[in-house]
Each structure stands twice: as structure tokens, then as C-alpha cells.
Amino acid sequence: RLFAEVNELPAVRRAWGQAIRKAGGSIMKASDNPEESRNVMPALIRWRGRLGEVLSRSFQGSSDFGLTLKDALEELLNAGNLNRSAKLLAQRVDEVMHGVGVQSDAALEELAVGIIGVFRCLSAKDAFEAFYKKDLAKRLLCPDRKSCTLEAESIMVQKLRDECGAGFTSRIEGMLRDVDNASIHTSTFVGQHGIKATLNESKIDFHVTVLTSGLWPSLPATSELRYPVVAGKLQESFALSYAAQHKGRSLQWCHSLGHCSLRASFEGASRKELFVSHLQAVVLLLFNSKDTMTCGEIGATTGIATADLYRTLQSLSLHKTTKLLLKEPKRREVEDGDSFAYNASFKSKLYHIMVPHIPSKEQQCEDEAEVQQRVVQDRRHELDAAIVRAMKARKKLTH
């Protein structure tokens, strides 16, 4: 108010903007360091919240000072690599959603508001959408759904919809619908008389999620996987049942995205429940009939591609705390002649054990490169559409 009396508010606004750029620049510097980059967005969101308090208390919520704050944040977030800030913000959303089980609704709402405040200043919103969808797909298909709830995801999606409109979130909402409809597809299938009898006899819990290919990020191509007899028959029966109910649709099974739980027995009457991928499960089930198998024999029996087979066997035999198979010779690399035996003496204090899978470094790099490429392609289509709209509106062009 005092500066307004002497007409010096423009100078205060300039100083305000310079202070924001200086302090924000020191925070954004850490984004170049892979180890420290995860701390950038939490710090930036907290800092933006404090700036909002200063704006409301010290500057009485002035729209001019608010515009200065917005311009300064946009300059910080969109300097250099435009996709870098979008990726870091998507990672922050992923961290928040994984920890949603230990947060109240009010805390989640506050975090979502802070994230949207930074998102509003991003120019590469399409890059954020691509990274967000990639992480969302992993959360929705995660075997441990306790760390991810559809209610919390819906809150975040609703915030994005309020900010950018229904067109921005249409595919994301479609992903949530697919997961929500999974229970309908499963209950319809298992309710059939013959299927229900098979499940009761085999003591198998069956659940399937049908993903709409146009909504989800590109799904990994996997070779055919030879399931055990009962599981294979259930897979074929579901495909026939789905095709009969939905004419004109085809199913392509993504074995690498499947998860299941196995009950295992070890020495000393020890029983554990193992959460594993389908590839890991198919390998482990082979040792119900054999104590020792070579890598080549496992590959020939299961039909798993060589690269996937090597990583699967490494995850089952080389992990420090979940070594379910014993490997000979004892080296990290896997070869066709290597021998694997069931580790009957396995011990763990936990009953429910999540067996980690080893992703390939090449696949991780390809996933990020694929996201970048998809963003560039979408931008090209949007640019072409904008040019066509302008040409139709003006209907003339100077040469």
C-alpha cells in the first residue's frame, strides 16, 4: 500500500520477479543431476506454496503480482529442455500416488493442488501427459494395488480435467474405465458353469484386465508363452467367451504385464505366498516335477524368448533376499548350459514376498525415447490441424 501511494509498484514487481527467478534457478539446477533430480519438484511445489502465501498476505492477492509470479515460474520451468520439467513433475505425481495409502484425503487434495499449480506453468503439457500415462499404466497394473487406488487417481485426473478440459484427460479416463471394468469381465467369465467347476477343482483365482489399445501407452510385444495345462485352457476359454460377447474385437495377450501369486512350501513346514510375474511363475512351476533343470530346458519348455528368459532366471536366482533358485555356476551371466535347482532351504521373515523383476536397460531407454517420439508425432499432427484451420478460415494465401 505504501509503494502504491508513491507509484512504485512496478519497481516492486520487477524486484519480486527477479527474486523468484534467482531462488527458483538454484532449485532447478539440481534437475541436471540424476541423483538429485527427484528432489526438485517437491522443493519447487513447496516453494511455490510459500510464494502464494506471500502473494495473498503481502500483496493482497494482486493480479499484477500474480501475473509476475506466473511469468517467472514459466520461465524457470520452460528453460532449456522443455520435456525435462514435464518428466520430473510426472515422477512427482507417481511418488504421491504410490504413497497415497498413508495420506488423508485432505493431504492428498493439498498435494494435488500444489502439483496442478506447477503444471499450470508448463508449456510441454503434452509431454507431461505422455510421461504421466506411462507411470499410470504401471500403477494400475501393479500386483500390489494397495499402494494405488482408483479413488486417488480419479482425484488427480479430475484436477487435470478442470485445468485443461475433457479432451486432455479422455484417454486417461479410458484407462481408469478399463481397470474398473476388469471386475465385470472377470465375474462374467468365472460365473459360467464349466469355468466355475474348473476353478474350484484347480483352486485357481482367475482375473483378467482387458486394455483398449488406443488408450494405453504402447504395450510391449511378447512371444507366445506356454502356460500350465489348466491356466492355458482358461486363457483359451476366456478368449472364446470374449469374442462371442464382443463381435469384431480381437485379444492380444501381454504376458510380460501379467502377475500372479503362488503358494510355496519350503523346509521346516515353511509356507510363503510369492507375488511374481507370469514369466517367473511359469519357470517356478516347472520345479514341481523336477528338482534341477538347465536354462536351455527351461526355455524349450516355456517358450520364453531368450533375453526375457535370462532376466527372469537372474531375478529368481541372484537376488540377495529372494533367491528362490540356486544357480550353477555361480556367476551373474546366464547361459543355456547353466543349471538351476529349487532352493528348498529358502527363508524369510515375511509371508507375502514380492519377487522383483529385472528390467533391461535397453528397454528403459527405449521407453523414454518412445515417449519423446510419440510427443513429437502428436505435436506434428496438432500443428498440421492448426494450419488447416487457419487456411480454411482465411481462404487465401499470399505468395
HELIX and SHEET records of a PDB file:
HELIX    1   1 LEU A    2  GLU A    5  1                                   4    
HELIX    2   2 LEU A    9  MET A   28  1                                  20    
HELIX    3   3 LYS A   29  ASP A   32  5                                   4    
HELIX    4   4 SER A   37  ASN A   39  5                                   3    
HELIX    5   5 VAL A   40  ARG A   57  1                                  18    
HELIX    6   6 SER A   63  LEU A   77  1                                  15    
HELIX    7   7 LEU A   82  HIS A   98  1                                  17    
HELIX    8   8 VAL A  100  VAL A  102  5                                   3    
HELIX    9   9 ASP A  105  PHE A  119  1                                  15    
HELIX   10  10 LYS A  125  LEU A  140  1                                  16    
HELIX   11  11 ARG A  145  SER A  147  5                                   3    
HELIX   12  12 LEU A  150  CYS A  164  1                                  15    
HELIX   13  13 ALA A  166  VAL A  190  1                                  25    
HELIX   14  14 HIS A  193  SER A  202  1                                  10    
HELIX   15  15 VAL A  229  GLN A  245  1                                  17    
HELIX   16  16 HIS A  255  LEU A  257  5                                   3    
HELIX   17  17 HIS A  278  LEU A  285  1                                   8    
HELIX   18  18 LEU A  286  ASN A  288  5                                   3    
HELIX   19  19 CYS A  295  THR A  302  1                                   8    
HELIX   20  20 THR A  306  SER A  317  1                                  12    
HELIX   21  21 LYS A  361  ARG A  394  1                                  34    
SHEET    1   A 3 HIS A 259  PHE A 266  0                                        
SHEET    2   A 3 SER A 270  SER A 277 -1                                        
SHEET    3   A 3 HIS A 352  MET A 354  1                                        
SHEET    1   B 3 THR A 292  THR A 294  0                                        
SHEET    2   B 3 SER A 339  TYR A 342 -1                                        
SHEET    3   B 3 LEU A 325  GLU A 328 -1                                        
END                                                                             
